[in-house]
Amino acid sequence: MSRDDGQYGKEMSLKRMMTTSTSSWKSFGGLKNWELIILSWTSRVFLNFYNLVQIASDFTKKEKSRWSSGCKVIASCFVDNVTSKEDLSQVVAHMQSTGADILKIVTNANDITELEKMFHLLSHCQVPLIAYSLGERGLISQLLGPKFGSVLVYGSLDCNAVPGLPTLGSLRQAYGVDFMDTDTKVFGLISKPVGHSKGPILHNPTFRHVGYNGIYVPMFVDDLKEFFRVYSSPDFAGFSVGIPYKEAVVSFCDEVDPLAKSIGAVNTIIQRPCDGKLIGYNTDCEASITAIEDALKVNGAAFLPSPLAGKLFVLVGAGGAGRALAFGAKSRRAQIMIFDIDFDRAKALAAAVSGEALPFENLASFQPEKGAILANATPIGMHPNKDRIPVSEATLKDYLVVFDAVYTPRKTTLLKDAEAAGAITVSGVEMFLRQAIGQFHLFTGSKAPEEFMREIVMAKF
């Protein structure tokens, strides 16, 4: 039976959110650690569902007749270690023998690639099924359940968040599960960590605004090779790439755009529909450099050919974001000085952009020339370690512009201190917005609604 057939009708729609109230008993009728959960719809539907964990068949048959005819039984099973699709199918077969109306399987996710087994089970199961995994690595199983056929989506109350569960507000507003179906294209941020990402609250409303059937989710990835091997279906249409994978991911692309190849870093991947090949791009470079240039233009600096031409460009960080900034600065004919905790990496990047590298320990005492540009491309200052800055506070007065690629928080300690010292400041939020505009075009093939996206960023970041 499909999720919209028969007596379930709209009551079973994935587009209904619910809250849960729980009562637990120990050792009832010989069964230990089972719980009775009453699910109450927040929509106009008021049916009660009884979620009975590890119910024996005889208990179900005996007790079900005593409940009202409007009630449905959910047989729930927690699987600690997912080994194969066949094992999960066997669990489903055993659970069917309970006579429950709906089956529910919950697992622990040790790796995001394990979730593909859950998606396969949902797509092929012939009975109403709820299936998801817990933890940060399991989040996409909860968010993408509607696409693959899960009959319910679980969410916690916004005022009482539950670890491991998305809130009802985020399910509706950020992710738009109401609009998901089997044809929804999946996009996501490949990163580690991934909890800082604000991509979903920008991309998903924008998809809906233009009528594009897509969803953008955070993907906590441990192993790039295994990830791309497992998630190769056309359902997974594209990816953003974050810390620490922007350089490493280049080798997993079948083709790389010339700009991204010269930079040696990719922040956007598209699975080409005609042949399934992964194509890598870099939207960070122009996003970051134009953000700095525009800040200078607004403040009256000369801009022919670029306000960065001839200026000292002090770059902290030689990773993926740092490489994008370095190549952008090179294209504007800036004089580039690079610091990175990995001195060999800093020297390699400096050689590639005709710049200079200094040991990271020299940064604290480094005295820039007046009117220099400072760009932080490290996680220093990112939530939750918000109080740190990468340079000596005393030197900030010598910088004309200070840019921080960190965008959580929006105004970092570095930007606050630089502003107090009289520098023009550029937030990583501006870079984030501009690179997202470029990504949207690559994801959808359509021009991004720039003003709409800027309004979201200004309101919610």
C-alpha positions in Angstrom: 0.0 0.0 0.0 1.4 3.4 -0.9 1.4 6.2 1.6 -1.6 7.9 0.0 -3.8 4.8 -0.4 -6.8 3.5 1.5 -7.7 4.4 5.0 -4.5 6.3 5.6 -5.4 9.0 3.1 -4.3 12.4 4.1 -3.7 11.3 7.7 -0.6 9.4 6.5 0.7 12.1 4.3 4.3 13.0 4.8 3.2 16.6 4.7 1.8 16.4 8.2 3.9 17.2 11.2 3.4 15.8 14.6 4.5 16.2 18.2 5.1 13.3 20.5 4.2 12.5 24.1 5.8 9.5 25.6 5.0 7.1 28.5 7.4 4.3 29.3 7.1 1.0 31.2 9.7 -1.5 32.3 9.1 -5.2 31.9 5.4 -5.1 30.9 4.0 -8.5 29.9 7.6 -9.9 29.8 8.7 -7.2 27.3 11.4 -4.8 28.5 12.1 -1.2 27.6 9.1 -0.6 25.4 7.3 2.6 25.2 3.8 3.8 24.2 3.9 7.0 22.2 0.8 9.0 21.2 1.2 11.1 18.1 -1.0 14.1 17.7 -1.2 15.9 14.4 -0.7 19.6 14.4 -3.0 19.9 11.4 -6.8 19.3 11.5 -6.3 15.6 11.8 -6.6 14.3 15.4 -6.2 10.5 15.0 -4.0 8.8 17.6 -1.3 6.4 16.7 0.1 3.9 19.2 3.8 3.4 18.7 4.7 0.1 20.4 8.3 -0.8 20.6 9.2 -4.5 20.2 5.6 -5.7 20.4 5.2 -9.5 20.2 2.6 -10.8 17.7 0.4 -12.4 20.3 0.3 -9.2 22.4 -0.7 -7.1 19.3 -3.5 -9.5 18.3 -4.8 -9.7 21.8 -4.7 -5.9 22.6 -5.5 -4.3 19.3 -9.2 -5.2 19.4 -9.5 -3.1 22.6 -8.4 0.1 21.0 -10.6 2.4 19.0 -11.0 1.7 15.3 -9.3 4.9 14.4 -6.0 3.8 16.0 -3.1 2.3 14.1 -0.2 0.3 15.5 3.4 1.2 14.7 5.9 -1.6 15.4 9.2 -0.1 16.1 12.7 -1.6 16.1 16.1 -0.1 16.9 18.9 -1.6 14.8 22.3 -0.8 16.4 24.5 -1.9 13.4 23.4 -1.9 9.8 25.4 -4.5 8.0 23.5 -5.1 4.7 20.3 -4.3 2.8 19.4 -8.0 3.2 19.6 -7.8 7.0 17.3 -4.8 7.0 14.8 -6.6 4.7 14.8 -9.5 7.2 14.0 -7.2 10.0 11.1 -5.8 8.1 9.8 -9.3 7.4 9.9 -10.3 11.1 8.2 -7.0 12.1 5.4 -7.7 9.6 4.5 -10.8 11.6 3.4 -8.5 14.5 0.3 -7.5 12.5 1.2 -3.8 13.0 -0.2 -1.3 10.5 3.1 0.6 10.1 6.7 -0.4 10.6 9.4 1.8 12.0 13.2 1.1 11.9 15.7 3.4 13.6 19.5 2.9 13.3 22.7 4.5 14.5 24.7 6.0 11.6 28.4 5.5 11.9 28.9 6.8 8.4 26.7 8.8 6.0 27.1 6.0 3.4 25.2 3.6 5.6 22.0 5.7 4.9 21.8 4.5 1.3 20.6 1.1 2.7 17.8 2.9 4.4 16.8 4.8 1.3 16.9 1.5 -0.7 14.7 -0.1 1.9 12.2 2.7 1.8 12.1 2.7 -2.0 11.4 -1.0 -2.2 9.3 -1.8 0.8 5.7 -2.9 0.1 4.3 -2.0 3.5 4.0 1.5 5.2 7.4 2.1 6.6 9.3 4.8 8.7 13.1 4.5 8.5 15.8 6.9 9.6 19.1 7.1 11.4 20.2 9.1 14.4 23.1 11.5 14.8 24.7 14.2 12.7 25.8 11.6 10.1 22.2 10.3 10.0 20.5 13.7 9.5 19.9 13.4 5.8 17.9 10.1 6.3 15.4 12.2 8.3 15.3 15.0 5.9 15.1 12.9 2.7 12.6 10.3 4.1 9.7 11.8 2.1 11.6 11.5 -1.2 12.2 7.8 -0.7 8.8 6.9 0.7 8.9 7.2 4.5 5.3 7.5 5.7 6.1 10.0 8.6 8.7 12.5 9.3 9.7 13.1 13.0 10.6 16.5 14.3 11.1 18.1 17.7 9.3 21.2 18.9 11.2 24.4 18.2 10.9 25.3 21.9 12.2 21.9 23.1 14.8 20.7 20.6 15.8 17.0 20.8 19.4 16.1 19.9 19.5 14.2 16.6 16.1 15.4 15.4 15.4 18.4 13.2 12.9 20.8 14.6 9.4 21.1 13.1 10.2 24.7 12.1 13.3 23.7 10.1 11.5 20.8 8.4 8.8 23.1 7.2 10.7 26.4 6.6 14.3 25.5 5.9 13.8 22.2 4.2 10.3 22.4 2.9 9.4 18.7 3.3 5.9 19.6 2.4 7.1 20.0 -1.2 9.2 16.9 -1.6 8.4 14.0 -3.8 10.2 11.2 -5.6 11.4 13.5 -8.3 13.0 16.0 -6.0 16.7 16.5 -6.8 19.1 16.4 -3.9 21.9 18.9 -3.4 24.1 19.1 -0.3 27.1 20.5 1.5 30.0 17.9 1.8 31.9 19.0 4.8 33.3 17.9 8.2 32.0 19.5 10.4 28.8 20.6 8.8 26.6 21.9 11.6 27.7 25.5 11.0 26.3 25.6 7.5 23.5 28.1 6.7 23.2 26.8 3.1 19.8 25.1 3.7 18.1 28.3 4.9 19.3 30.1 1.7 19.1 27.5 -1.1 15.9 25.7 -0.1 13.6 28.8 0.0 15.2 30.0 -3.2 14.4 26.7 -4.9 10.8 27.1 -3.9 10.8 30.7 -4.9 11.6 29.8 -8.5 9.6 26.6 -8.5 12.6 24.3 -8.8 12.0 20.8 -7.3 15.2 20.5 -5.2 16.4 20.2 -1.7 19.7 21.2 -0.1 20.9 19.3 2.9 24.0 19.2 5.1 26.2 16.0 4.5 28.7 15.0 7.2 31.2 13.1 5.1 34.2 11.1 6.5 35.4 9.4 3.3 35.1 11.1 0.0 35.9 8.1 -2.1 33.2 5.9 -0.5 30.7 8.8 -0.5 30.9 9.3 -4.2 30.8 5.6 -4.9 27.6 5.2 -2.9 25.8 8.3 -3.9 26.2 8.1 -7.6 22.5 8.0 -8.6 21.0 10.9 -10.6 18.9 11.7 -7.4 22.0 13.3 -6.0 22.4 16.1 -8.6 25.1 18.3 -7.1 27.1 19.3 -4.1 28.7 22.3 -2.4 32.2 21.5 -0.9 33.3 22.9 2.4 36.0 22.4 5.1 38.3 20.4 4.7 37.6 18.9 1.3 37.9 21.7 -1.3 41.3 20.6 -2.5 41.0 16.8 -2.0 37.7 16.6 -3.9 39.4 17.7 -7.1 40.7 14.2 -7.7 37.1 12.8 -7.5 35.8 15.0 -10.3 35.7 13.6 -13.8 36.2 17.0 -15.3 37.3 20.3 -13.7 36.5 23.8 -14.9 39.7 25.7 -16.0 39.4 28.3 -13.2 39.0 25.6 -10.6 41.8 23.6 -12.1 44.2 26.5 -11.9 43.2 27.2 -8.3 43.4 23.6 -7.3 40.2 23.8 -5.3 36.6 23.0 -6.0 33.6 24.3 -4.0 30.8 23.1 -6.4 30.2 19.8 -8.1 27.5 19.0 -10.6 26.5 15.5 -11.8 26.1 16.0 -15.5 22.6 14.6 -16.4 23.6 13.2 -19.8 26.4 10.9 -18.6 26.5 11.1 -14.8 30.1 12.6 -14.7 31.1 14.8 -11.8 32.1 18.3 -13.0 34.0 20.6 -10.6 33.8 24.4 -10.4 35.0 27.2 -8.1 32.6 30.0 -7.3 34.6 31.1 -4.2 37.3 33.0 -6.2 35.2 35.7 -7.9 32.8 35.8 -4.9 35.5 36.7 -2.4 37.5 39.1 -4.6 34.6 41.0 -5.9 33.2 41.4 -2.4 36.5 43.0 -1.4 36.7 45.2 -4.5 33.2 46.4 -4.2 33.8 47.4 -0.5 36.7 49.5 -1.8 34.7 51.1 -4.6 31.9 52.1 -2.3 34.4 53.8 0.0 35.8 55.8 -2.9 39.0 54.0 -3.8 40.3 54.1 -7.4 39.3 51.0 -9.3 41.0 51.0 -12.6 41.8 48.3 -13.4 41.2 47.1 -9.8 41.4 48.7 -6.4 43.6 45.7 -5.4 46.2 46.3 -8.1 49.7 46.9 -6.5 48.4 46.5 -2.9 49.9 44.2 -0.4 47.4 41.3 0.1 48.1 39.5 3.3 46.4 36.0 3.2 46.0 33.8 6.3 45.3 30.3 5.3 46.3 28.3 2.2 43.5 25.8 2.1 40.7 25.7 -0.4 39.2 29.1 0.4 42.7 30.6 0.7 43.7 29.3 -2.8 40.6 30.9 -4.2 41.5 34.3 -2.6 45.1 34.0 -3.7 44.3 33.3 -7.4 41.7 36.1 -7.3 44.2 38.5 -5.9 46.8 37.4 -8.5 44.3 38.1 -11.3 44.0 41.7 -9.9 47.8 42.1 -9.7 48.0 42.4 -6.0 51.3 41.6 -4.1 50.5 38.5 -2.1 51.9 37.5 1.3 50.8 34.1 2.6 50.7 32.6 6.1 49.6 29.0 6.9 50.2 26.7 9.8 51.6 24.3 7.1 54.5 26.3 5.8 55.1 23.9 2.9 51.6 24.4 1.8 52.0 28.2 2.1 55.2 28.1 0.0 53.5 26.0 -2.7 50.6 28.4 -3.0 52.9 31.4 -3.0 54.9 29.9 -5.9 51.7 29.3 -7.8 50.6 33.0 -7.5 54.0 34.6 -7.7 53.7 35.6 -4.0 55.7 35.2 -0.9 55.2 32.9 2.1 56.3 33.4 5.7 56.1 31.0 8.7 52.8 31.1 10.6 54.6 31.9 13.8 55.8 35.2 12.3 52.2 36.4 11.8 51.8 37.7 15.3 54.7 40.1 14.9 54.2 40.8 11.1 53.9 44.5 10.4 52.1 45.3 7.2 52.6 48.4 5.1 49.9 51.0 5.4 46.9 50.4 3.2 47.3 46.6 3.0 44.5 44.1 2.6 44.0 41.4 5.2 42.1 38.2 4.3 41.4 35.5 6.8 40.7 32.1 5.1 41.0 29.9 8.2 38.4 28.7 10.7 39.9 31.0 13.4 37.0 32.9 14.9 34.3 30.5 13.8 31.5 29.5 16.2 32.0 28.3 18.9 35.6 29.6 19.2 34.4 33.1 18.4 36.9 35.2 20.5 40.1 34.3 18.5 41.6 36.4 15.8 44.5 35.3 13.4 46.7 38.5 13.7 47.9 40.9 16.3 45.2 43.4 17.2 47.7 46.2 17.3 48.4 45.7 13.5 44.8 46.1 12.4 45.2 49.9 12.2 47.5 49.5 9.2 45.1 47.6 7.1 42.8 49.4 4.7 40.5 46.4 4.3 39.9 43.4 6.5 38.0 40.4 5.0 37.0 37.4 7.0 35.8 34.2 5.2 34.1 33.0 8.4 30.4 33.8 8.4 29.2 32.3 11.7 29.0 34.7 13.5 28.2 37.3 10.9 30.4 39.9 12.5 33.4 38.1 13.8 35.7 39.3 16.5 38.3 40.0 13.8 35.8 42.3 12.0 34.8 44.0 15.2 38.4 44.8 16.1 39.2 45.9 12.6 36.2 48.2 12.4 37.3 49.7 15.8 40.8 50.3 14.3 39.3 52.2 11.4 39.5 49.5 8.6 36.9 48.8 6.0 35.5 45.4 6.9 34.0 42.7 4.6 32.0 39.8 6.1 32.2 36.3 4.9 28.5 36.5 4.6 29.0 38.6 1.4 31.3 36.0 0.0 28.9 33.2 1.0 26.0 35.0 -0.8 28.0 35.6 -4.0 29.3 32.1 -4.2 25.8 30.7 -3.5 24.4 32.8 -6.4 27.0 31.2 -8.6 26.1 27.7 -7.3 22.4 28.2 -7.8 23.0 28.8 -11.5 25.1 25.7 -11.7 22.6 23.6 -9.8 19.5 24.7 -11.7 20.8 26.0 -15.0 18.8 29.2 -14.4 19.8 32.7 -13.3 19.7 33.2 -9.6 17.1 35.6 -8.0 19.8 37.7 -6.5 17.7 40.2 -4.6 15.6 37.4 -3.1 18.7 35.6 -1.9 20.2 38.8 -0.5 16.9 39.5 1.4 17.2 36.1 3.0 20.8 36.6 4.0 20.2 40.0 5.5 17.2 38.7 7.5 18.5 35.4 8.7 22.3 35.5 8.9 
